Amino acid sequence: MSATLDRLDSATRAIEMICGGEKLDSILDEIERWVDAQIPQGECLIYRPMAQCTSEQMDSLVYPIKDSGNRLCVHFADGLSNPAEYQQIAAFAAGLAAIAIRQHKLLTQMRTEMRQDSLTGLLNRPSFQDELEASVRSARAQFAKRTVLLIGLDRFKQVNDLYGTGAGDQVLAEVGRRLRNQLGEGEYAARVGGDEFALVLCSPQNQAESELAGLRILQSLRAPYHVNGQDLGITASCGVSLFPDHSVGAPELLVAAGKAMSHVKRHGRNHVLVFAPGHQRHVADHIHLEHGLGLALANDEFQLVYQPLVNMEGQLAGVEALLCWNHPQRGRIAPKDFIPVAEETGLIVPIGTWVLREACLQGARWLDAGHAGLSISVNVSAVQFGRVDFVDTVAEILAASRFPPERLELEVTESFVMQDVDAASLRMASLRKLGIRIVIDDFGTGYSSLSYLSRLPVDSLKIDQSFVRTIQDPSGSLPVVQSIVRLAHNLNLLVVAEGVETAQELDLLRVVGCDMVQGYLFGATLSEQGVGDLLRKPGVAVAFA
């Protein structure tokens, strides 16, 4: 008993080292010293990694510890004076060593998990900040350059909404793999947010090279993502900052890249931008808009205005409901300035529901006033359209407002529909069962084959205004518009042209067979009172502006 206690007491130092998380080699050295102290000199040859043992020594190894290639053993000489006790000593040592190895593996795994993003295998945000600090210190000492990139996936929330978070995780993991493939020696990549990634690069030596590096990385991210048997096309926006051009501090470099990325997000996405001091103002505007949007619904700051849809005889056929924001300090804000912010934050869902409800209630009031032939078009964001409860929400609003579903048109953009034609077709079919008409908005901007139209349960196409603007040019869009109108009519679809501003444009659209038009040729947008006044006029003719 005393001998056993002595052995345990002698092993205290090794156990303390194990519990303290010291280096594995140091722990094993301590165990080896303990074994040497317990066995008379000459009878215990060595306690060492198996890999260092010769083939002759292998025959007399006692109690090897096998663990992922880490094999430790006690090698005894021949003619032991007390073999049973010495083998107990070896067994005890083997047990300590096994605990030490397991502890080492667990600590290594924990340290790795603390540094890495579990989904992508990239560094996490705290680890990236540490590596960025170290990289900047090294660059400062060597008078070298560093480039920081912050990359945000564009409209990634739509992937989760349409295909589920499992599909989104697959995309994020693939993004991580592609980013790792872009790294050179001493360069790092990290996932720093839900759909945001950061990189620090050493090779670019100026702003032009940094921008080219960003473009190369974005190009690698544009290749289709194969998820659940489908190919998803995803773009990204990239902000760039440089050491020491924009800052000599690591945190400030990351902030500057973030400001540049936010600027890209607000001005079209899918591009690279090097930081400039003016981006600070744009970021501040974005933050103020986001904060204001959160209050606008509760404070009754939104208003609907209406743009007339006119047939080719000049008769009012319907109106498109357009959203305006009457900001208490900034006045009226156009949709193009706040809708992207609403989509990024998810506020577009309650805002879009409010728009649909208000449009249907107003349509019912016009109907009660005796204007039975008027249709109302409402734009639906991709975020709204992709929600599983969207059809139910539309049905509830129609029932509550008593607005006839056959008088409601919902507009979705061609670019959104093209992301997943089959899924969009199913959702459209459900809406049409309610009696609603479906319109493809901004048609012609999706760079897609026109053949997909035959697969979609739609009623109308709206030709994008970019085609209308060039319809009079000698080498302009007239042949394209003619082809669109011919195709649509072959599919029994109506065609509406947006952005008509001149009588000459109207004449050409009439010649090619367009069914309806809208634009400033027929005046500015109207309030609900203005539409009411127009409806009360005999014949409801719309005068040219």
TAVEN-V733017 format. One record per pair of residues at least 6 apart in sequence whose C-alpha atoms are under 8 Angstrom apart, sorted by the first residue. I is the first residue (numbers start at 1). J is the second residue. Records with the same first field share a line. If there is no record, write none. Layout:
I: J / J
//
This chain:
7: 38
10: 34
11: 31 / 34
13: 30
14: 27 / 30 / 31 / 96
15: 96
17: 27
18: 27 / 99 / 100 / 103
21: 103 / 104 / 107
23: 104
24: 100 / 101 / 104
27: 97 / 100
28: 97 / 100
31: 93 / 96 / 97
32: 46 / 47 / 48
35: 47 / 89 / 90 / 93
36: 44 / 46
38: 89
39: 86
42: 77
43: 76 / 77 / 78 / 79 / 80
44: 74 / 75 / 76 / 77
45: 74 / 75 / 76 / 77
46: 74 / 75 / 76
47: 72 / 73 / 74 / 75
48: 72 / 73 / 74
49: 70 / 71 / 72 / 73
50: 64 / 70 / 71 / 72 / 73
51: 71
57: 75
60: 75 / 76
61: 73 / 74 / 75 / 76
62: 73 / 74 / 75 / 76 / 87 / 90
63: 73 / 74 / 90 / 91 / 94
64: 71 / 72 / 73 / 74 / 94
65: 71 / 72 / 73 / 94 / 97 / 98
66: 72
67: 98 / 101
70: 101
72: 94 / 97
73: 94
74: 90
114: 124
115: 123 / 124 / 126 / 127
116: 122 / 123 / 124 / 127
117: 123 / 124 / 190 / 191
119: 169 / 172 / 173
120: 172 / 173 / 174 / 175 / 176 / 177 / 191
121: 173 / 176
122: 176 / 180 / 189 / 190 / 191
123: 188 / 189 / 190 / 191
124: 190 / 191 / 192
125: 190 / 191 / 192 / 193
128: 188 / 189 / 190 / 198
129: 250 / 251
131: 188
132: 200 / 250
133: 249 / 250
135: 146
136: 146 / 243 / 248 / 249 / 250
138: 144
139: 145 / 146
145: 202 / 203 / 204 / 205 / 206 / 242 / 243 / 244
146: 200 / 201 / 202 / 203 / 204 / 205 / 242 / 243 / 244
147: 200 / 201 / 202 / 204 / 210 / 240 / 241 / 242 / 243
148: 198 / 199 / 200 / 201 / 240 / 241 / 242 / 253 / 254 / 257
149: 198 / 199 / 200 / 214 / 238 / 239 / 240 / 241 / 254 / 257
150: 196 / 197 / 198 / 199 / 238 / 239 / 240 / 254 / 257 / 258 / 261
151: 196 / 197 / 198 / 236 / 237 / 238 / 239 / 261
152: 195 / 196 / 197 / 236 / 237 / 238 / 261
153: 195 / 196 / 234 / 235 / 236 / 237
154: 234 / 235 / 236 / 237 / 265 / 269 / 270
155: 344
156: 168 / 195 / 234
157: 383
158: 382 / 383 / 386
159: 165 / 167 / 168
160: 166 / 167 / 168
161: 383 / 386 / 387
162: 386 / 387
167: 227 / 228
170: 227
171: 225 / 227
172: 195
174: 225
175: 221
176: 191
178: 220 / 221
179: 189 / 217
180: 189
182: 217
183: 189 / 201
184: 201 / 202
186: 201 / 202
187: 199 / 200 / 201 / 202
188: 199 / 200 / 201
189: 197 / 198 / 199 / 200
190: 197 / 198 / 199
191: 197 / 198
192: 198
204: 210 / 213
207: 242 / 274
210: 240 / 242
211: 240 / 272 / 273 / 274
214: 238 / 240 / 272
215: 271 / 272
218: 235 / 236 / 237 / 238 / 270 / 271
221: 234 / 235 / 236
222: 233 / 234 / 235 / 236
223: 233 / 234
224: 231 / 232 / 233 / 234
225: 231 / 232 / 233 / 234
226: 232
232: 419
233: 419
235: 269 / 270
236: 269 / 270 / 271
237: 261 / 264 / 265 / 269 / 270 / 271 / 272
238: 257 / 260 / 261 / 264 / 270 / 271 / 272 / 273
239: 256 / 257 / 258 / 259 / 260 / 261 / 262 / 264 / 272 / 273 / 274 / 275
240: 256 / 257 / 258 / 260 / 261 / 272 / 273 / 274 / 275
241: 253 / 254 / 256 / 257 / 274 / 275
242: 253
243: 253
246: 253 / 256 / 275
247: 253
256: 275
257: 274 / 275
259: 275 / 279 / 280 / 283
260: 273 / 274 / 275 / 276 / 279
261: 272 / 273
262: 283
263: 279 / 282 / 283
264: 270 / 271 / 272 / 273
266: 340 / 341
286: 341
289: 338 / 341
290: 341 / 342 / 345
293: 342 / 347
294: 347
296: 302 / 325 / 327
297: 351
301: 325 / 326 / 327 / 328
302: 323 / 324 / 325 / 326
303: 323 / 324 / 325 / 326
304: 321 / 322 / 323 / 324 / 355 / 358 / 359 / 527 / 528
305: 321 / 322 / 323 / 324 / 525 / 526 / 527 / 528
306: 319 / 320 / 321 / 322 / 525 / 526 / 527 / 528 / 531
307: 319 / 320 / 321 / 322 / 518 / 519 / 524 / 525 / 526
308: 316 / 317 / 318 / 319 / 320 / 518 / 519 / 522 / 525
309: 316 / 317 / 318 / 319 / 320 / 516 / 517 / 518
310: 316 / 317 / 318 / 516 / 517 / 518 / 542
311: 317 / 515 / 516 / 517
312: 510 / 514 / 515 / 516 / 517
314: 541 / 542 / 543
315: 539 / 540 / 541 / 542
316: 374 / 540 / 541 / 542
317: 373 / 374 / 375
318: 374 / 375 / 376 / 377
319: 374 / 375 / 376 / 377
320: 376 / 377 / 378
321: 359 / 376 / 377 / 378 / 379
322: 378 / 379
323: 334 / 335 / 355
324: 332 / 333 / 334 / 335
325: 331 / 332 / 333 / 334 / 335
326: 332 / 333
327: 333
339: 348
342: 348
343: 381 / 383
346: 383
348: 381 / 383 / 384
349: 383 / 384
352: 380 / 381 / 384
353: 393
355: 378
356: 378 / 394 / 397
357: 397 / 398 / 401
359: 376 / 378
360: 376 / 397 / 398 / 401 / 402 / 403 / 408
361: 401 / 402 / 403
362: 528
363: 374 / 375 / 376 / 403
364: 401 / 402 / 403 / 404
366: 372 / 532
367: 374
371: 535
373: 407
374: 407
375: 407 / 408 / 409
376: 407 / 408 / 409
377: 408 / 409 / 410 / 411
378: 408 / 409 / 410 / 411
379: 410 / 411 / 412
380: 410 / 411 / 412
381: 412
382: 412 / 416
384: 390
385: 427
391: 427 / 430 / 431
395: 434
398: 404 / 405
405: 434 / 435 / 436
406: 435 / 436 / 437
407: 436 / 437
408: 436 / 437
409: 436 / 437 / 438 / 439
410: 436 / 437 / 438 / 439
411: 438 / 439 / 440 / 441
412: 438 / 439 / 440 / 441
413: 440 / 441 / 442 / 443
414: 440 / 441 / 442 / 443 / 444 / 445 / 446
415: 445 / 446
417: 424
418: 446 / 448
421: 452 / 456
424: 456
425: 455 / 456 / 457
428: 438 / 456 / 457 / 458
429: 457
431: 437
432: 438 / 457
437: 458 / 459
438: 457 / 458 / 459 / 460
439: 458 / 459 / 460 / 461 / 462
440: 458 / 460 / 461 / 462
441: 461 / 462 / 463 / 464
442: 462 / 463 / 464 / 465
443: 461 / 462 / 463 / 464
444: 463 / 464
445: 464
454: 491
458: 493
459: 492 / 493 / 494
460: 488 / 493 / 494 / 495 / 496
461: 488 / 493 / 494 / 495 / 496
462: 495 / 496 / 497 / 498
463: 481 / 495 / 496 / 497 / 498
464: 497 / 498 / 499
465: 497 / 498 / 499 / 500
467: 477 / 478 / 481
468: 477 / 497 / 498 / 499 / 500 / 505
469: 499 / 500
470: 476 / 477 / 478
471: 477 / 478 / 481 / 505 / 508
472: 478 / 504 / 505 / 508
481: 512
482: 512
485: 495 / 512 / 513 / 514
488: 494 / 495
489: 495
494: 514 / 515
495: 514 / 515 / 516
496: 514 / 515 / 516 / 517 / 518
497: 509 / 514 / 516 / 517 / 518
498: 517 / 518 / 519
499: 518 / 519 / 520
500: 506 / 517 / 518 / 519 / 520 / 521
501: 519 / 520 / 521 / 522
502: 521
503: 521
506: 517
520: 545
521: 544 / 545
522: 542 / 543 / 544 / 545
523: 544 / 545
534: 540 / 542
//
